Amino acid sequence: MALSRLSLRSNRFLKPTPTLLRHVSTDTTPITIETAVPFESHLCDAPSRSVTTSSSEILTFFRDMARMRRMEIAADSLYKSKLIRGFCHLYDGQEALAVGMEAAITRKDAIITSYRDHCTFLGRGGELVDAFSELMGRKRGCSNGKGGSMHFYKKDACFYGGHGIVGAQIPLGCGLAFAQKYNKEEFVTFTLYGDGAANQGQLFEALNIAALWDLPAILVCENNHYGMGTATWRSAKSPAYFKRGDYVPGLKVDGMDALAVKQACKFAKEHALKNGPIILEMDTYRYHGHSMSDPGSTYRTRDEVSGVRQVRDPIERVRKLLLTHDIATEKELKDMEKEVRKEVDDAVAQAKESPVPEPSELFTNMYVKDCGVESFGADRKELKVTLP
Amino acid sequence: MAARIHGGAGAGAATALSTFNPKKLVAPSRTNLPAITRSKRYIVASGSDASNKSLRVRHSQKLIANAAVAVCLLSLILHELLLFEALQEGLEEEMDRDPHVCVMGEDVGHYGGSYKVTKGLADKFGDLRVLDTPICENAFTGMGIGAAMTGLRPVIEGMNMGFLLLAFNQISNNCGMLHYTSGGQFTIPVVIRGPGGVGRQLGAEHSQRLESYFQSIPGIQMVACSTPYNAKGLMKAAIRSENPVILFEHVLLYNLKEKIPDEEYICNLEEAEMVRPGEHITILTYSRMRYHVMQAAKTLVNKGYDPEVIDIRSLKPFDLYTIGNSVKKTHRVLIVEECMRTGGIGASLTAAINENFHDYLDAPVMCLSSQDVPTPYAGTLEEWTVVQPAQIVTAVEQLCQ
């Protein structure tokens, strides 16, 4: 019935059939929405608060964020049942960042992030099955099971991972931007790091080079206010991360608002292609602890977490948006969530069935086979594996 | 163009090329030693030997008819240069050949390189390909690796190898491991190079030997050059390799003079070089110690010993094929290195030889390395931290009793 109401506004829809009720709206007429929180800027003009979007885009946001949220919750339960081992850093609460960024850029723009990379991988077009297989160490995983939670990569979508050491991805990201400039491509690199990594020296080193050489690098600080267990006010003398670039312009964005994120990323891309690096500080929040080994309640109160969940949750925001603009009904959204849940459960089941890597995989991908070699160990006496 | 891969001997030690022996250009390293019966074997590591499972080089198929004659003729067109010029030549040729190759480091561009290895390249190739970085090893090494992930081939120069300790995280975690942890999606074709080793009273922090620290990093290859011939060859091979390669140069070897062929050649990254074939004892060495060993060898020859000197060149992985053949012949091994005693290249090599060739040894493997001290400033003390020819002679005499 919502769709029939919509057809009063635009007659681009087909007559609603029961199956079409479940499909994402294909309406791309532009809608303009104001962001709730204004942008704060440093050394540049803030972009306008009016974001141009469309119903199909907002519905995509909802679906993608719901999928990401479900994936993280499923990962949580898989970790507790010991199918995922090691470290598992979950992104729920921060989904708006991943989807908002994707909406503003192309698959040829590069993204590199730290270990909290499951949702960014999904946003870049990664499959749920590949993600879960990698988390469970199966061959089907995006890194053949050899990387794990912190090492998701997707080369064809220009997603460069997935890095375990805090801050080490920042120089790598500037290197990606350098390569884009070297090859004279009109693309940019988004280098994501957290509020904890914002105190690393290599950030400032890389920023200096990026600004000096005019690299199309956009450094995005995902400020979820806690560097593992330490709050920002306890670790940074100046928690205004967007200003810390000094000579590099910065923008502070409400990271729980997917549309604001989209606007900021679009603005940043245009800026970077013309004027060099820019810092985006995304004010966001994570509901889980730093990782699955961290309960997340020793350094913050449960009231704080539930408060953010009630007031600023990104999915609820988009849901409200969809309902107030009559793009979808309550029921349709619930159905969509049910579908997504089923998708995720199917993917988990499929990943559970998938086989573990062969023992010979231990030695593959150590060195690239250059000149037609068979790979020996360092002693070259024993043939360890014949590379394909 | 058919760049020929010269294995092994090359043009011999840089000390003198007066005895131009065509047989010396033949690579004996893939066949049994000595090469006299096989003198008709050609330069390239032969691909025709089916049972030979060792490194098959891509260009091995392009054998030239009458190669022995051709080698003599072509390689007679030599030109003389210094080691740093050889490195520069190799770098320049590769940058000409492949537009993806770029150089980054401190003062490599307008200044010309602190050891003149990149002199003139900035004028020729421009600022985007020869990049002067600020002093931030961690960041620019990381940048080089990030650029390599997309397909560029950066050559990262550390002004002194010791400074690369600041970039250890990037070298170990990203450079070495990304190919593996991404399941083969990304290759990191970087070359990390720089001078290291004990110089002339440079002080403790500027006289470091980092081979020992980097050798455990999985996923990288390490080579050490010692002559202008192998410097150019290894530089070119390292740039063309899809794997990350660390090329160790030595501060005191930059002014070595040698005649190298005009025509293009590259050296095998994983092959050791036979410097002087012999019968009594195998001496394994690399980089600057090669010259101390050759000096000691002169004394030893006068005393009646016949040492076989091998420049291992490839520090990771070791060329145990060449080394093994040598051990099987002489049954005695002496390792002479400039690395620290504890956990150095010599220590690993000793372990590898003992593990693999224990039955062939008549005496325990002896390893002469630098003392486990920070290099002092005083000249006399500094001399005693590294291995001197006299010590090598004593050690050989001891082993050959």
Boltz contact constraints between the chains, C-beta under 6 A:
constraints:
  - contact:
      token1: [A, 143]
      token2: [B, 181]
      max_distance: 6.0
  - contact:
      token1: [A, 143]
      token2: [B, 182]
      max_distance: 6.0
  - contact:
      token1: [A, 143]
      token2: [B, 183]
      max_distance: 6.0
  - contact:
      token1: [A, 144]
      token2: [B, 183]
      max_distance: 6.0
  - contact:
      token1: [A, 146]
      token2: [B, 183]
      max_distance: 6.0
  - contact:
      token1: [A, 147]
      token2: [B, 181]
      max_distance: 6.0
  - contact:
      token1: [A, 151]
      token2: [B, 181]
      max_distance: 6.0
  - contact:
      token1: [A, 153]
      token2: [B, 182]
      max_distance: 6.0
  - contact:
      token1: [A, 153]
      token2: [B, 185]
      max_distance: 6.0
  - contact:
      token1: [A, 155]
      token2: [B, 185]
      max_distance: 6.0
  - contact:
      token1: [A, 160]
      token2: [B, 149]
      max_distance: 6.0
  - contact:
      token1: [A, 165]
      token2: [B, 169]
      max_distance: 6.0
  - contact:
      token1: [A, 165]
      token2: [B, 173]
      max_distance: 6.0
  - contact:
      token1: [A, 168]
      token2: [B, 169]
      max_distance: 6.0
  - contact:
      token1: [A, 171]
      token2: [B, 139]
      max_distance: 6.0
  - contact:
      token1: [A, 171]
      token2: [B, 142]
      max_distance: 6.0
  - contact:
      token1: [A, 171]
      token2: [B, 143]
      max_distance: 6.0
  - contact:
      token1: [A, 172]
      token2: [B, 142]
      max_distance: 6.0
  - contact:
      token1: [A, 172]
      token2: [B, 146]
      max_distance: 6.0
  - contact:
      token1: [A, 174]
      token2: [B, 143]
      max_distance: 6.0
  - contact:
      token1: [A, 175]
      token2: [B, 143]
      max_distance: 6.0
  - contact:
      token1: [A, 175]
      token2: [B, 146]
      max_distance: 6.0
  - contact:
      token1: [A, 175]
      token2: [B, 147]
      max_distance: 6.0
  - contact:
      token1: [A, 176]
      token2: [B, 146]
      max_distance: 6.0
  - contact:
      token1: [A, 178]
      token2: [B, 143]
      max_distance: 6.0
  - contact:
      token1: [A, 178]
      token2: [B, 147]
      max_distance: 6.0
  - contact:
      token1: [A, 179]
      token2: [B, 147]
      max_distance: 6.0
  - contact:
      token1: [A, 179]
      token2: [B, 150]
      max_distance: 6.0
  - contact:
      token1: [A, 179]
      token2: [B, 152]
      max_distance: 6.0
  - contact:
      token1: [A, 202]
      token2: [B, 138]
      max_distance: 6.0
  - contact:
      token1: [A, 202]
      token2: [B, 139]
      max_distance: 6.0
  - contact:
      token1: [A, 205]
      token2: [B, 136]
      max_distance: 6.0
  - contact:
      token1: [A, 205]
      token2: [B, 139]
      max_distance: 6.0
  - contact:
      token1: [A, 206]
      token2: [B, 139]
      max_distance: 6.0
  - contact:
      token1: [A, 208]
      token2: [B, 134]
      max_distance: 6.0
  - contact:
      token1: [A, 365]
      token2: [B, 179]
      max_distance: 6.0
  - contact:
      token1: [A, 365]
      token2: [B, 180]
      max_distance: 6.0
  - contact:
      token1: [A, 365]
      token2: [B, 184]
      max_distance: 6.0
  - contact:
      token1: [A, 366]
      token2: [B, 219]
      max_distance: 6.0
  - contact:
      token1: [A, 367]
      token2: [B, 243]
      max_distance: 6.0
  - contact:
      token1: [A, 368]
      token2: [B, 187]
      max_distance: 6.0
  - contact:
      token1: [A, 368]
      token2: [B, 242]
      max_distance: 6.0
  - contact:
      token1: [A, 368]
      token2: [B, 243]
      max_distance: 6.0
  - contact:
      token1: [A, 370]
      token2: [B, 241]
      max_distance: 6.0
  - contact:
      token1: [A, 370]
      token2: [B, 242]
      max_distance: 6.0
  - contact:
      token1: [A, 371]
      token2: [B, 57]
      max_distance: 6.0
  - contact:
      token1: [A, 371]
      token2: [B, 58]
      max_distance: 6.0
  - contact:
      token1: [A, 372]
      token2: [B, 56]
      max_distance: 6.0
  - contact:
      token1: [A, 372]
      token2: [B, 58]
      max_distance: 6.0
  - contact:
      token1: [A, 373]
      token2: [B, 55]
      max_distance: 6.0
  - contact:
      token1: [A, 378]
      token2: [B, 317]
      max_distance: 6.0
  - contact:
      token1: [A, 378]
      token2: [B, 318]
      max_distance: 6.0
  - contact:
      token1: [A, 379]
      token2: [B, 320]
      max_distance: 6.0
  - contact:
      token1: [A, 379]
      token2: [B, 352]
      max_distance: 6.0
  - contact:
      token1: [A, 379]
      token2: [B, 356]
      max_distance: 6.0
  - contact:
      token1: [A, 380]
      token2: [B, 320]
      max_distance: 6.0
  - contact:
      token1: [A, 380]
      token2: [B, 321]
      max_distance: 6.0
  - contact:
      token1: [A, 381]
      token2: [B, 356]
      max_distance: 6.0
